[in-house]
Amino acid sequence: MDTNHMEDGSSSDGLEMEIMPGYIELITRAYSVIFSAFRDCKDCGLDLSIKTLLDHAYITWIEIFMFFMSAVMWTKVRKGLTVYIFEPFGQWCCIPSKDVSKMPESAWKLVFYTMSWSYSTYLLFFTSYSFFQNPPSVFYDWKSGMSVPTDIAIAYLIQGSFYGHSIYATVYMDAWRKDSLVMVVHHFITLALITFSYAFRYHNIGILVLFLHDINDIQLEFTKVNVYFKIRGGKEYFINDVLSNMGAISFSITWFWFRLYWFPLKVLWASCITSIQSVPNIPFYFFFNTLLLALLLMNIYWFLFIVLFVAKVLTGQMKEVNDVREYEEDQLKERTDTNDQMSSEGKHVQNGTSKKKHQ
């Protein structure tokens, strides 16, 4: 929905924007600006939202078609790599049979996130874009329907289609974990952010969000791959144990640094406060900030898993690196038995109904 012109920070003319605040300043300023925007938005409602969507959202059918085709392509590429490279390599290395089926998921994600994060890094640090160094600049010279630079449009196509694929993959291809339902919600929110930020031409801040999140996925999957390869042919390999421990430590540190420090103090500062200084009537201000805040809450939720992992290591409850989101073998067996029982009962009911019909 649109926000009306506000008295507090309504224009960037003559006002030097702070590049990055502290937590306290972010919270107090965000509360003040959001409350002021909500109070001054007298026409907010469904009608204005629909009008704003029609006036400011720009996306073509060709772009939608390319999104779906690319999402299908990622699914096919993953299946091909799994069948012809990852699983055969795992079997050749004689890793435990229970890990042969799980390792390809991590190997695939490691390959993709390394590629996507490298490209985001290139855009932010090796081109003329200064969004990381100066987050408020993501909204400088914003105009409704402005053209998206080709290099950023490519990043959006890659990331958007991957998260479209990931929704399908989490449900039908990945191992089911304790946080899988949250992961599905995360993928929907991320896809909504990518789609709407592209349509409303908030692509500059979108690249910054992607950069701050993908690095942790690289470290997570790198750690898990080394856990899977730690035991090969019944023998434990010290190098993979060291690499998995190093990966877990760096993952824990960078999760806080990138997602709980830089993300709120760079992205939320730009989206909540400086955005309406640069663009007083910025479209869908509340919608986008709600999604970004939801993303922050999920980052905090997953950080609790990291804290749990560290606590287990420090208290000696965990002797080696493991994914605490994974179900234990007895839990997994219980879930499998329950599903089998439900399936069996369903078949008995179906057979009984079928028999009745024939009598």
C-alpha positions in Angstrom: 0.0 0.0 0.0 1.1 3.6 -0.6 2.4 5.8 2.2 1.5 9.5 2.0 4.0 12.3 2.2 5.3 12.4 5.8 6.7 15.3 7.7 9.5 13.3 9.4 12.2 12.5 6.9 9.9 13.0 3.9 12.7 14.1 1.6 16.3 13.4 1.2 17.0 16.9 -0.1 19.4 18.6 2.3 19.4 15.6 4.6 22.4 13.4 4.9 21.4 9.8 5.5 23.2 7.7 8.0 24.7 4.7 6.3 24.4 2.2 9.2 23.0 2.7 12.7 23.2 0.7 15.9 20.5 -1.7 17.1 18.9 0.8 19.5 18.8 3.5 16.9 17.3 1.1 14.3 14.6 -0.1 16.7 13.6 3.4 17.9 13.8 5.1 14.5 11.9 2.2 12.8 9.2 2.3 15.4 8.8 6.0 15.0 8.9 6.1 11.2 6.6 3.0 10.7 4.1 4.3 13.2 4.1 7.8 11.6 3.7 6.2 8.1 0.7 4.1 9.4 -0.9 7.1 11.1 -0.5 9.3 8.0 -1.8 6.7 5.5 -5.4 7.6 5.7 -6.4 5.9 2.4 -4.7 2.6 3.2 -6.8 -0.4 2.4 -7.6 -3.0 -0.2 -8.7 -0.6 -2.9 -5.5 1.4 -2.6 -3.4 -1.7 -2.6 -5.0 -3.0 -5.8 -4.5 0.4 -7.4 -0.9 0.6 -6.3 -0.3 -3.0 -7.6 -1.7 -2.1 -11.0 0.1 1.2 -11.2 3.6 0.1 -10.1 4.1 -3.6 -10.7 5.9 -4.4 -13.9 6.5 -8.0 -15.0 6.0 -9.5 -18.4 4.6 -12.9 -19.4 7.9 -13.7 -21.0 9.6 -13.2 -17.6 7.1 -15.4 -15.9 7.6 -18.1 -18.6 11.4 -17.9 -18.1 10.9 -18.3 -14.4 8.9 -21.5 -14.7 11.2 -23.0 -17.3 14.3 -22.2 -15.2 12.6 -23.7 -12.1 12.0 -27.0 -14.1 15.6 -26.8 -15.4 17.0 -26.6 -11.8 15.0 -29.7 -10.9 16.2 -31.6 -13.9 19.8 -30.5 -13.4 19.7 -31.6 -9.7 18.3 -35.0 -10.6 20.9 -35.5 -13.3 23.8 -34.5 -11.0 22.4 -36.8 -8.3 22.0 -39.9 -10.5 25.1 -39.5 -12.6 27.6 -37.8 -10.3 26.8 -37.4 -6.6 25.4 -40.8 -5.8 28.0 -42.8 -7.9 30.8 -40.8 -6.3 29.4 -41.4 -2.8 29.2 -45.1 -3.5 32.7 -45.1 -5.0 34.0 -43.5 -1.9 32.2 -46.1 0.2 30.4 -43.6 2.5 27.7 -45.2 4.8 24.7 -46.3 2.8 22.4 -44.1 4.9 24.4 -41.0 3.8 24.5 -41.9 0.1 20.9 -40.8 -0.3 21.3 -37.6 1.8 24.7 -36.4 0.5 23.5 -35.4 -3.0 21.1 -32.8 -1.5 24.0 -31.0 0.3 26.3 -31.4 -2.7 23.8 -29.9 -5.0 23.1 -26.9 -2.7 26.8 -26.4 -2.2 27.3 -26.1 -5.9 24.4 -23.7 -6.5 24.9 -21.4 -3.5 28.6 -21.1 -4.3 27.7 -20.0 -7.8 24.9 -17.6 -6.8 26.8 -16.0 -3.9 29.9 -15.6 -6.1 27.8 -13.7 -8.6 26.2 -11.5 -5.9 29.7 -10.8 -4.6 30.8 -9.8 -8.1 27.9 -7.4 -8.5 28.4 -5.7 -5.1 32.2 -5.5 -5.0 33.5 -5.6 -8.5 31.1 -3.3 -10.4 29.9 0.3 -9.9 27.2 -0.7 -7.4 27.8 0.6 -3.9 24.7 -0.9 -2.1 26.8 -2.7 0.5 29.0 0.2 1.4 26.1 2.7 1.3 22.7 0.8 1.9 20.5 3.9 1.6 21.7 4.2 -2.1 19.5 1.2 -3.0 16.6 3.7 -3.3 18.4 6.6 -4.9 16.8 7.7 -8.2 14.1 5.0 -7.9 11.3 5.4 -10.4 8.2 3.3 -11.0 8.8 0.9 -13.9 12.4 1.8 -14.3 14.5 -0.6 -16.3 16.4 -3.4 -14.4 20.1 -3.7 -15.4 20.7 -6.9 -17.2 23.3 -8.2 -14.7 20.8 -7.8 -11.9 18.0 -9.2 -13.9 20.1 -12.4 -14.5 20.7 -12.7 -10.7 17.0 -12.4 -10.1 16.1 -15.1 -12.7 18.7 -17.4 -11.2 17.6 -16.9 -7.6 13.8 -16.6 -8.2 13.7 -19.8 -10.2 15.9 -21.7 -7.7 13.5 -20.9 -4.9 10.6 -21.9 -7.0 12.4 -25.2 -7.5 13.2 -25.4 -3.8 9.6 -25.3 -2.7 9.0 -28.5 -4.7 12.4 -30.0 -3.6 11.8 -29.4 0.1 8.5 -31.4 0.0 9.3 -34.1 -2.6 13.1 -34.4 -2.9 14.9 -33.4 0.4 15.1 -35.4 3.6 12.3 -34.3 6.0 13.7 -32.4 9.0 12.4 -30.8 12.2 12.3 -27.4 10.5 11.2 -28.5 7.0 7.8 -26.8 7.4 9.5 -23.6 8.4 11.8 -24.0 5.4 8.8 -24.2 3.1 7.4 -21.0 4.6 10.9 -19.4 4.2 11.0 -20.4 0.5 7.5 -18.9 -0.1 8.5 -15.6 1.7 11.8 -15.4 -0.2 10.1 -16.1 -3.5 7.5 -13.4 -2.7 10.3 -11.0 -1.8 12.2 -11.7 -5.0 9.1 -11.5 -7.2 7.6 -8.4 -5.8 10.9 -6.6 -5.4 11.6 -7.2 -9.1 8.1 -6.2 -10.1 8.3 -3.0 -8.1 11.9 -2.3 -9.1 13.4 -2.8 -5.6 16.0 -5.0 -7.2 18.9 -3.0 -5.7 18.0 -4.0 -2.1 17.1 -7.5 -3.3 20.7 -8.1 -4.4 21.9 -7.0 -0.9 19.5 -9.4 0.8 20.6 -12.3 -1.4 24.3 -11.6 -0.7 23.8 -11.5 3.0 22.0 -14.9 3.1 23.7 -17.2 0.6 27.1 -17.3 2.3 25.7 -19.2 5.3 24.1 -21.8 3.0 27.6 -22.4 1.4 29.1 -23.0 4.8 26.2 -25.2 6.0 26.3 -27.5 3.0 30.2 -27.6 3.0 30.1 -28.8 6.6 27.4 -31.4 5.9 29.3 -32.8 2.9 32.4 -33.2 5.0 30.3 -35.0 7.7 29.0 -37.4 5.1 32.6 -38.1 3.8 34.2 -38.4 7.2 33.7 -42.2 7.3 34.6 -43.9 4.0 34.9 -47.6 3.8 34.5 -48.0 7.5 37.5 -45.8 8.2 37.4 -42.3 9.7 39.3 -39.6 7.9 40.7 -36.8 10.1 40.8 -34.2 7.3 37.0 -34.3 6.8 36.5 -34.1 10.6 38.7 -31.0 10.8 37.0 -29.4 7.8 33.5 -30.1 9.2 34.5 -28.5 12.5 35.9 -25.5 10.8 32.8 -25.2 8.6 30.5 -25.4 11.7 32.5 -22.7 13.5 32.6 -20.3 10.5 28.9 -21.0 9.8 27.9 -20.1 13.4 29.9 -16.8 13.3 28.9 -15.6 9.9 25.2 -16.5 10.6 25.2 -13.9 13.3 27.4 -11.5 11.5 25.6 -11.5 8.1 21.9 -12.3 9.1 21.5 -10.9 12.6 24.0 -7.9 12.3 24.4 -6.7 8.8 20.9 -7.7 7.6 18.9 -5.6 10.1 21.4 -2.8 10.3 21.9 -2.4 6.5 18.7 -3.8 4.9 16.1 -3.0 7.4 17.6 0.4 8.0 17.3 1.1 4.3 13.9 -0.4 3.8 12.2 1.0 7.0 13.8 4.4 7.4 15.8 5.8 4.5 13.4 4.4 1.8 10.7 7.0 2.6 13.3 9.7 2.8 14.3 9.0 -0.8 10.8 8.0 -2.0 8.2 9.6 0.2 5.3 7.7 -1.4 7.1 4.4 -1.8 4.6 1.7 -2.9 3.9 -1.3 -0.7 6.1 0.0 2.1 4.3 -2.0 4.8 4.1 -5.2 2.8 7.8 -5.4 2.0 8.9 -4.5 5.5 6.6 -7.1 6.9 8.2 -9.8 4.7 11.7 -8.6 5.6 10.8 -8.6 9.3 9.4 -12.2 8.9 12.7 -13.2 7.3 14.6 -11.7 10.3 12.4 -13.7 12.7 13.1 -16.9 10.9 16.9 -16.1 11.0 16.5 -15.8 14.8 14.6 -19.1 14.9 17.3 -20.9 13.1 20.0 -19.2 15.2 18.4 -21.0 18.2 19.3 -24.3 16.5 22.9 -23.0 16.2 22.9 -22.1 19.9 21.6 -25.6 20.7 24.3 -27.1 18.6 27.0 -25.1 20.4 25.5 -25.9 23.8 25.6 -29.6 23.1 29.2 -29.4 22.0 30.3 -27.4 25.0 28.4 -29.7 27.5 29.8 -32.9 25.9 26.4 -34.1 24.7 27.6 -34.0 21.1 31.1 -35.5 20.3 31.0 -34.6 16.6 29.4 -32.2 14.2 25.8 -33.2 13.4 22.7 -31.4 12.0 20.5 -30.9 15.1 17.6 -30.4 12.7 17.8 -34.1 11.6 15.5 -36.6 13.2 17.4 -39.2 15.3 17.2 -42.7 14.0 14.6 -43.8 16.5 12.5 -40.7 15.8 12.8 -41.4 12.1 11.8 -45.0 12.6 8.8 -44.0 14.7 7.7 -41.5 12.0 8.2 -44.2 9.3 6.3 -46.8 11.3 3.4 -44.3 11.9 3.2 -43.4 8.2 3.3 -47.1 7.3 0.5 -47.9 9.8 -1.6 -45.0 8.5 -1.1 -46.2 5.0 -1.9 -49.8 6.0 -5.1 -48.7 7.8 -6.1 -46.7 4.8 -5.7 -49.7 2.5 -7.8 -51.9 4.9 -10.5 -49.3 4.9 -10.3 -49.0 1.2 -10.5 -52.8 0.8 -13.4 -53.0 3.2 -15.3 -50.4 1.4 -14.5 -52.0 -1.9 -15.7 -55.4 -0.6 -18.9 -53.9 0.6 -19.6 -52.4 -2.8 -19.2 -55.8 -4.4 -21.5 -57.6 -1.9 
